[in-house]
């Protein structure tokens, strides 16, 4: 999808990548099914240029 220009940011999971990390990935899910503060969560690494949501009220 990166080669096709389908979007500007990419989130990659470890599950189907056969141990390879895309150069286009901005987020990388490296572990899932973890338990934190009473909730099931997946763990992700930020790889840079992830983007950000505007937190200021309009």
Secondary structure, DSSP 4 states (H G I P E B T S, - for coil): -TTTT--S--EEESTTSTT---TT-SEEEEEEEEEETTEEEEEEEE-S-------S--
